[in-house]
């Protein structure tokens, strides 16, 4: 069992590799996650509208409305659990719950420290101008943010799935790279969704 978790940045993810991973299951997980993808599609529509409300709330009050904060964090948490089960990590065979809430018994989780005060002017620029260098790097590493794929990550995950198919083991170096990319991705996602003013570090891992 291997574990990776962020501990310093306000946006943290946890991922516990739960071996043994069934060898053939990665070939059909794309099918198994379809119910989650349908729900997440509608959740992200609500997420987008909530983000607009949050932007104006921060501009006028410097506060992130707590109810919207919990909802948006829940959507990111749900995305990470589904990604961890499927092609962002292939880290577990335990099916992800249909829930926005924390699930301590699930091997993957995401949390964001609630910000008591946020910069009003940064809300106008951090999600596009300030985050652009990270977006460029993540386009290569992940091919996008959150549940979108196409970069280095999906290639490494699929190689890990093939390695597990033939050996019954998830290569340690691949696991560390996979988790490193995901740490980076969700830190930037948290920053872009205005949950923190702390600029994400340019680094893999926690």
C-alpha angles and dihedrals in degrees: 000000000000128000136197125182137163115234110170111042116073090243110067135177130191125203125175116191105226108201141223094058112196106253102225101033095088088068092065104030089099086066096043094054095054093099089054093048091053092052092044091052091062093038091056091051088056089042091057093052091045090052091057091051090048092051092057092042091056092045092055103031109016087233133115106221105245097223093052090044092056091047095049093046088049092055091050089047091052090049092051094049091051091045092048091052093045136026103331089069117340083217100147144015092215107113113242118248122246094241143111092207129091114273110198092187093057116090094231130054142158129208137176125196110240110248113228092197133015132192110259097207095045090059087070097055114017097079094055115010102033094039096050095098089055092047090055093051094044091051086066097037100044107002090239141343131299114347098359118107141191108105138087093298097066091047092053092045092051091048088051090051091052091046090052090048092061102030106025089233135102106227108246096221091051091049092053092049092047093051091044092056091047092050089054093045097052094043088057091043090055092048093047092050089056098245093129140020093209109110113238116249120244096241145100121243132025 
